[in-house]
Amino acid sequence: MPDINISSPLTLPCGAVLKNRIAKGAMTEGLADPLNRATDRHVRLYQRWADGGSGMLLTGNVQVDGRYLERPGNVVIEGPQSNEQLSALAAYAQAGTRNGTHLWMQLSHAGRQTPAAVSSEPVAPSAIEVKMPGGQFGKPRALTGDEIRDIIQRFAFAAGVARDTGFTGVQVHAAHGYLISEFLNPLVNQRADEWGGSLENRARLLMETVKAVRATVGAAFPISVKLNSSDFQKGGFSHTDSIQVARWLDEAGLDLLEVSGGNYEQPVMMDTEGFEPVYEEKVRSSTRKREAYFLEYASDMAKAVKNTPLMVTGGFRTVDAMNEALVSGDADVVGIARPLCVDAAIAQKMLDGEVTEAKKWEKTFRLGPTRFLGPNSPIDLFRGLNAWGAQGWYCLQLIRMGEGLEPDTGMSTFKALRKYMGNEQKTAKAMNAARAA
């Protein structure tokens, strides 16, 4: 399709139309109140992003179980919603759907990647803890079969609330090491029942969740899944596995499949300068020359699916690279994330031809060797701090925009890390106090 570009509209299998091919990728926000409800900060931030030109906005993690969060400031949808909660979500949706923009709610369960500040005993497919230093995550317990079935219904319930409050689509988060991704990963899922063992069994939670969500929201409401192209861990969820799961999702009638990769143990998705983990399969050299980390993996998926459009997020910075990915058919939607934390209107500027490239803003600590030396080595611990510092830098920028302020681009990564950690502690303390009351 030689004429396709970032300005081209896209009609999804369900019939919904995205006005262009640029989507805001999901990013953690931490803007909820102590009771994990949407706030005016969501309204201000998403209004700004909706006016910024993207065809679709994906929210950050909205959790389906308040006991297991990705971070203390997540929005949670579980059980009956009060009128106040529903009104807050409706205001959030109204802000994010301005300017003809789609707003899709990303639904998630953090699983074993629930911080210890939230839960000392998270849950997972099997009792296998996250291999990271510092005691950030407690040892999980294995879910029972009844609990797994309850989680499926929680996703479906939250999707129904999203639809009823004005969100125009949902995404099931099955990537980055969160619960559904954990079930897909044989290193974490060592169950011997219907939820473990073969790939078909390990994918059962994802497939049953998509089925339940579809039954709740109907045929005309967009459903997306975020799926790892690989966990990039030897013996983990492989690229071959991901292609097969993509086929199954395609047959199930998905409207958009977002291709990503990695988890907290192998943070490939974090764009960390100098971080080169030992991949379960070596990233192809041509991929390293491109901007988008997962584009070549998406190309393999594009050949495997028949009806599902693909979205690729991570690394895109130039309009030329975005258009090239669209023309090649490797991607149907281009996701950008971190640049929107500094310039909320970067999408419109690209669409108008005002700019041709999104700037990389945050500063990184400079290191020498790039070889991965193990999760407990001093060099890679430093790289890990750098990764979280960079994430904190961008998260603090979007928090500023949610508070009606302009981004602070002069902030150092080190300062951002300290401030981000302090903000997390403060938010966790307020949340725990509110729950105790």
C-alpha positions as CSV (number, residue, x, y, z in Angstrom):
1,M,0.0,0.0,0.0
2,P,2.3,2.8,-1.2
3,D,0.0,5.6,-0.2
4,I,-0.3,4.6,3.4
5,N,1.2,6.9,6.1
6,I,0.7,8.1,9.6
7,S,-2.2,10.3,8.5
8,S,-4.2,7.4,7.0
9,P,-7.3,6.2,8.9
10,L,-7.7,2.6,9.9
11,T,-10.9,0.6,10.0
12,L,-10.6,-2.1,12.7
13,P,-12.3,-5.6,12.3
14,C,-15.1,-4.6,14.7
15,G,-15.9,-1.6,12.4
16,A,-14.5,1.2,14.6
17,V,-12.3,3.7,12.8
18,L,-9.0,5.3,14.1
19,K,-8.6,8.7,12.5
20,N,-4.8,8.2,12.0
21,R,-2.1,5.6,12.6
22,I,-0.4,7.2,15.6
23,A,-1.3,5.8,19.0
24,K,-0.1,6.8,22.4
25,G,1.4,3.7,24.0
26,A,0.4,2.8,27.6
27,M,2.6,4.3,30.3
28,T,2.4,3.9,34.1
29,E,0.7,7.1,35.6
30,G,0.3,6.9,39.3
31,L,-2.4,9.5,39.3
32,A,-5.2,7.8,41.2
33,D,-6.4,8.9,44.6
34,P,-5.6,6.9,47.8
35,L,-8.7,4.7,47.1
36,N,-7.4,4.0,43.6
37,R,-10.0,6.1,41.8
38,A,-9.6,8.3,38.7
39,T,-9.0,11.9,39.5
40,D,-8.9,15.4,37.9
41,R,-5.3,14.8,37.1
42,H,-6.3,12.1,34.6
43,V,-8.8,14.5,33.1
44,R,-6.2,17.3,32.6
45,L,-3.5,14.9,31.2
46,Y,-5.7,13.0,28.8
47,Q,-7.5,16.1,27.6
48,R,-4.1,17.5,26.7
49,W,-3.1,14.2,24.9
50,A,-6.4,14.0,23.1
51,D,-5.9,17.5,21.8
52,G,-2.4,16.5,20.7
53,G,-3.5,14.6,17.6
54,S,-3.1,10.9,18.2
55,G,-5.7,8.7,16.7
56,M,-5.9,6.5,19.8
57,L,-4.7,6.8,23.4
58,L,-4.0,3.8,25.6
59,T,-4.3,4.3,29.3
60,G,-1.7,3.0,31.8
61,N,-2.4,-0.1,33.8
62,V,-6.0,-0.1,35.2
63,Q,-6.0,-3.0,37.7
64,V,-8.7,-5.6,38.0
65,D,-7.7,-6.5,41.6
66,G,-6.9,-3.9,44.1
67,R,-4.7,-6.3,46.1
68,Y,-2.2,-6.7,43.3
69,L,-1.1,-3.4,41.7
70,E,1.7,-2.5,39.4
71,R,2.3,0.6,41.6
72,P,0.3,2.3,44.4
73,G,-1.2,5.0,42.2
74,N,-3.0,2.7,39.8
75,V,-6.7,3.1,39.0
76,V,-8.6,-0.1,40.1
77,I,-12.0,-1.3,38.9
78,E,-13.4,-4.2,40.9
79,G,-16.8,-4.9,42.4
80,P,-19.8,-2.5,42.4
81,Q,-18.7,1.1,41.5
82,S,-20.1,4.0,43.4
83,N,-21.7,6.9,41.5
84,E,-18.6,9.0,42.4
85,Q,-16.3,6.4,40.9
86,L,-18.4,6.1,37.8
87,S,-18.5,9.9,37.4
88,A,-14.8,10.1,37.7
89,L,-14.3,7.5,35.0
90,A,-16.8,9.2,32.8
91,A,-15.0,12.5,33.1
92,Y,-11.7,10.7,32.3
93,A,-13.2,9.1,29.2
94,Q,-14.8,12.4,28.1
95,A,-11.4,14.1,28.3
96,G,-9.6,11.4,26.4
97,T,-12.1,11.2,23.6
98,R,-12.0,14.8,22.6
99,N,-10.9,15.8,19.1
100,G,-12.2,12.5,17.6
101,T,-9.7,10.5,19.6
102,H,-10.2,6.9,20.7
103,L,-9.4,6.2,24.3
104,W,-8.8,2.5,25.2
105,M,-8.5,1.3,28.8
106,Q,-5.5,-1.0,29.4
107,L,-6.7,-3.8,31.8
108,S,-4.1,-5.6,33.9
109,H,-3.2,-7.7,36.9
110,A,0.3,-7.3,38.2
111,G,0.7,-10.9,39.5
112,R,4.1,-11.5,41.0
113,Q,5.4,-8.1,39.9
114,T,3.3,-6.4,42.6
115,P,5.7,-4.3,44.7
116,A,6.3,-5.4,48.3
117,A,5.0,-2.0,49.4
118,V,1.6,-3.1,48.0
119,S,1.6,-6.8,48.9
120,S,4.1,-8.9,50.8
121,E,2.6,-12.0,49.2
122,P,1.6,-11.5,45.6
123,V,0.1,-14.2,43.4
124,A,1.4,-16.0,40.3
125,P,0.9,-19.2,38.3
126,S,3.5,-20.9,40.5
127,A,5.4,-19.8,43.7
128,I,8.4,-18.5,41.8
129,E,9.6,-15.0,42.8
130,V,11.0,-12.2,40.6
131,K,14.8,-12.5,40.3
132,M,15.7,-8.9,41.1
133,P,17.9,-7.5,43.9
134,G,16.7,-5.3,46.7
135,G,13.7,-7.2,48.0
136,Q,11.3,-5.2,45.8
137,F,8.9,-8.1,45.3
138,G,7.7,-10.7,47.8
139,K,7.7,-14.4,47.1
140,P,4.3,-15.2,45.4
141,R,1.9,-18.0,46.1
142,A,0.4,-20.1,43.4
143,L,-3.2,-19.2,42.4
144,T,-5.9,-21.8,42.8
145,G,-8.1,-22.8,39.9
146,D,-11.1,-20.9,41.4
147,E,-9.0,-17.8,41.7
148,I,-7.9,-18.0,38.1
149,R,-11.5,-18.2,37.0
150,D,-12.4,-15.2,39.2
151,I,-9.6,-13.2,37.5
152,I,-11.1,-13.9,34.1
153,Q,-14.4,-12.5,35.3
154,R,-12.6,-9.5,36.8
155,F,-11.2,-8.6,33.4
156,A,-14.6,-8.9,31.8
157,F,-16.3,-6.8,34.6
158,A,-13.7,-4.0,34.2
159,A,-14.1,-4.0,30.5
160,G,-17.9,-3.6,30.9
161,V,-17.3,-0.6,33.2
162,A,-14.9,0.9,30.7
163,R,-17.5,0.6,27.9
164,D,-20.3,2.0,30.0
165,T,-18.4,5.0,31.2
166,G,-17.4,6.2,27.7
167,F,-14.0,4.5,26.9
168,T,-14.0,3.4,23.3
169,G,-12.0,0.2,23.6
170,V,-10.0,-2.0,26.0
171,Q,-6.6,-3.7,25.9
172,V,-5.8,-6.9,27.8
173,H,-2.2,-6.6,29.1
174,A,-0.5,-9.9,28.4
175,A,3.0,-8.7,28.2
176,H,5.9,-7.3,30.3
177,G,5.8,-10.0,33.0
178,Y,2.4,-9.2,34.5
179,L,0.1,-12.0,35.4
180,I,-1.2,-13.2,32.0
181,S,2.4,-12.9,30.7
182,E,3.5,-15.0,33.6
183,F,1.1,-17.8,32.7
184,L,2.6,-17.8,29.1
185,N,6.1,-18.1,30.5
186,P,7.2,-21.7,31.3
187,L,9.9,-20.4,33.6
188,V,7.2,-18.9,35.9
189,N,4.3,-21.2,35.0
190,Q,5.2,-24.7,36.3
191,R,1.7,-25.9,36.9
192,A,0.6,-29.4,36.1
193,D,-3.2,-28.6,35.6
194,E,-5.2,-27.2,32.7
195,W,-3.5,-23.8,33.2
196,G,0.1,-25.1,32.7
197,G,2.4,-27.3,30.7
198,S,1.7,-27.1,27.0
199,L,1.5,-23.7,25.2
200,E,-2.2,-24.3,24.7
201,N,-2.7,-24.6,28.5
202,R,-0.4,-21.7,29.3
203,A,-2.3,-19.5,26.9
204,R,-5.7,-20.6,28.3
205,L,-5.9,-17.7,30.8
206,L,-5.3,-15.2,28.0
207,M,-7.7,-16.8,25.5
208,E,-10.5,-17.3,28.1
209,T,-10.0,-13.7,29.2
210,V,-10.4,-12.4,25.7
211,K,-13.5,-14.6,25.2
212,A,-15.1,-13.3,28.4
213,V,-14.3,-9.7,27.6
214,R,-15.9,-10.1,24.1
215,A,-19.0,-11.6,25.6
216,T,-19.3,-8.6,27.9
217,V,-18.6,-5.7,25.6
218,G,-20.1,-7.0,22.3
219,A,-18.9,-7.4,18.7
220,A,-18.7,-3.7,17.9
221,F,-16.4,-2.7,20.8
222,P,-12.6,-2.8,20.1
223,I,-10.6,-5.3,22.0
224,S,-6.8,-5.3,21.9
225,V,-4.1,-7.5,23.5
226,K,-0.5,-6.5,24.3
227,L,1.7,-9.5,23.8
228,N,5.4,-10.1,24.1
229,S,7.2,-11.0,20.9
230,S,9.5,-12.9,23.3
231,D,10.4,-12.7,27.0
232,F,14.1,-12.8,25.9
233,Q,14.9,-15.3,28.6
234,K,16.4,-18.7,27.8
235,G,13.6,-21.3,28.3
236,G,10.9,-18.6,28.6
237,F,8.1,-17.5,26.3
238,S,9.7,-17.6,22.9
239,H,9.1,-15.9,19.6
240,T,7.9,-19.1,18.1
241,D,5.4,-19.3,21.0
242,S,4.3,-15.7,20.4
243,I,3.5,-16.4,16.8
244,Q,1.3,-19.3,17.7
245,V,-0.6,-17.3,20.3
246,A,-1.0,-14.5,17.8
247,R,-2.7,-17.0,15.4
248,W,-5.1,-18.1,18.1
249,L,-5.9,-14.5,19.0
250,D,-6.5,-13.7,15.3
251,E,-8.9,-16.6,15.1
252,A,-10.7,-15.3,18.2
253,G,-11.5,-12.1,16.5
254,L,-9.1,-9.5,18.0
255,D,-9.2,-5.9,16.8
256,L,-5.6,-4.9,17.4
257,L,-2.5,-6.8,18.6
258,E,0.3,-4.7,20.1
259,V,3.7,-6.4,19.9
260,S,6.2,-5.8,22.7
261,G,8.7,-7.8,24.7
262,G,10.6,-8.3,28.0
263,N,9.7,-8.2,31.7
264,Y,11.2,-6.8,34.9
265,E,14.0,-9.3,34.8
266,Q,14.8,-8.5,31.2
267,P,13.6,-4.9,30.7
268,V,14.0,-4.8,26.9
269,M,10.9,-2.6,26.7
270,M,12.5,0.2,28.7
271,D,14.9,1.6,26.1
272,T,17.9,1.5,28.5
273,E,21.1,2.8,26.9
274,G,23.9,0.3,27.3
275,F,21.7,-2.6,28.5
276,E,22.2,-5.7,26.4
277,P,20.8,-8.8,28.1
278,V,21.5,-12.4,27.1
279,Y,18.6,-13.0,24.7
280,E,16.9,-16.4,24.4
281,E,17.3,-15.6,20.7
282,K,19.7,-13.0,19.5
283,V,18.1,-9.8,18.2
284,R,18.8,-9.7,14.5
285,S,21.3,-7.1,13.4
286,S,18.8,-5.4,11.1
287,T,16.5,-4.8,14.0
288,R,19.2,-2.9,15.9
289,K,19.6,-0.6,12.9
290,R,16.0,0.3,13.0
291,E,14.3,2.6,15.5
292,A,11.6,0.2,16.6
293,Y,12.8,-2.5,18.9
294,F,10.1,-5.1,18.0
295,L,9.4,-4.3,14.4
296,E,11.1,-7.3,12.9
297,Y,9.3,-9.6,15.3
298,A,6.0,-7.9,14.3
299,S,6.9,-8.6,10.7
300,D,6.9,-12.4,11.5
301,M,3.5,-12.0,13.2
302,A,2.1,-10.1,10.3
303,K,2.7,-13.1,8.1
304,A,1.0,-15.4,10.6
305,V,-2.3,-13.5,11.2
306,K,-5.0,-13.0,8.7
307,N,-7.3,-10.3,10.0
308,T,-5.8,-8.6,13.0
309,P,-4.0,-5.2,12.6
310,L,-0.7,-4.9,14.5
311,M,0.6,-2.1,16.6
312,V,4.3,-1.7,17.4
313,T,5.4,0.5,20.2
314,G,9.0,1.3,21.4
315,G,11.7,3.3,19.8
316,F,9.9,5.0,17.0
317,R,11.2,8.6,16.7
318,T,11.2,9.7,13.1
319,V,8.2,10.1,10.7
320,D,10.2,8.3,7.9
321,A,10.7,5.2,10.1
322,M,7.0,5.2,11.0
323,N,5.8,5.5,7.4
324,E,8.3,2.8,6.3
325,A,6.9,0.4,8.9
326,L,3.3,1.1,7.7
327,V,4.1,0.8,4.0
328,S,6.0,-2.5,4.6
329,G,3.0,-3.9,6.4
330,D,5.0,-4.8,9.4
331,A,2.8,-2.5,11.4
332,D,-0.7,-1.0,11.0
333,V,-0.5,1.4,14.0
334,V,2.6,3.1,15.3
335,G,2.8,3.6,19.1
336,I,4.8,6.4,20.7
337,A,5.0,6.9,24.4
338,R,7.8,8.8,26.1
339,P,7.9,11.7,23.7
340,L,4.3,12.5,24.7
341,C,5.5,13.0,28.3
342,V,7.4,16.1,27.2
343,D,5.4,17.3,24.2
344,A,1.7,16.4,24.3
345,A,1.2,17.7,20.8
346,I,4.1,15.8,19.1
347,A,1.7,13.6,17.1
348,Q,-0.1,16.6,15.6
349,K,3.2,18.2,14.8
350,M,4.3,15.1,13.0
351,L,1.0,14.8,11.1
352,D,1.2,18.5,10.0
353,G,4.9,18.1,8.9
354,E,6.0,20.7,11.5
355,V,8.6,18.2,12.9
356,T,10.0,15.0,11.5
357,E,11.5,13.5,14.6
358,A,10.6,13.2,18.3
359,K,13.5,14.2,20.6
360,K,15.0,11.9,23.2
361,W,15.1,13.9,26.4
362,E,16.2,12.1,29.5
363,K,19.9,11.9,30.5
364,T,21.5,8.6,31.3
365,F,24.4,7.6,33.5
366,R,27.4,6.7,31.3
367,L,28.8,3.2,31.7
368,G,31.6,1.3,30.0
369,P,31.0,-2.3,29.1
370,T,27.6,-3.3,27.7
371,R,27.8,-7.1,28.3
372,F,25.2,-8.4,30.7
373,L,27.0,-9.7,33.8
374,G,24.1,-11.0,35.8
375,P,21.2,-9.3,37.8
376,N,23.4,-8.9,40.9
377,S,26.5,-7.5,39.3
378,P,27.4,-3.9,40.3
379,I,27.4,-2.7,36.6
380,D,24.0,-4.2,35.8
381,L,22.6,-3.0,39.1
382,F,23.6,0.4,38.1
383,R,22.0,-0.1,34.7
384,G,18.9,-1.2,36.5
385,L,18.9,2.1,38.5
386,N,19.3,3.9,35.2
387,A,16.3,2.2,33.7
388,W,14.1,3.0,36.6
389,G,15.5,6.5,36.8
390,A,14.6,7.1,33.2
391,Q,11.1,5.7,33.8
392,G,10.8,7.9,36.8
393,W,11.9,10.9,34.7
394,Y,9.1,10.4,32.2
395,C,6.5,9.5,34.8
396,L,7.2,12.7,36.8
397,Q,6.7,14.7,33.6
398,L,3.3,13.3,33.0
399,I,2.4,13.8,36.6
400,R,3.3,17.4,36.2
401,M,1.1,17.7,33.2
402,G,-1.7,16.1,35.2
403,E,-1.3,18.8,37.8
404,G,-1.5,21.5,35.1
405,L,2.2,22.2,35.0
406,E,4.7,22.1,32.2
407,P,7.3,19.3,31.9
408,D,10.6,20.0,33.7
409,T,13.1,18.9,31.0
410,G,16.1,20.1,33.0
411,M,15.6,17.4,35.6
412,S,18.5,14.9,35.9
413,T,17.9,11.2,35.8
414,F,19.4,10.9,39.3
415,K,17.1,13.5,40.7
416,A,14.2,11.9,39.0
417,L,15.0,8.5,40.5
418,R,15.1,10.0,44.1
419,K,11.9,12.0,43.6
420,Y,10.1,9.1,41.9
421,M,11.0,6.8,44.7
422,G,9.9,9.3,47.3
423,N,6.6,9.9,45.4
424,E,6.0,6.1,45.4
425,Q,6.5,5.8,49.1
426,K,4.2,8.7,49.8
427,T,1.5,7.3,47.5
428,A,1.8,3.8,49.1
429,K,1.5,5.3,52.6
430,A,-1.6,7.3,51.7
431,M,-3.2,4.3,50.0
432,N,-2.5,1.9,52.9
433,A,-3.9,4.5,55.3
434,A,-7.0,5.0,53.3
435,R,-7.6,1.2,53.1
436,A,-7.0,0.8,56.8
437,A,-9.6,3.5,57.5
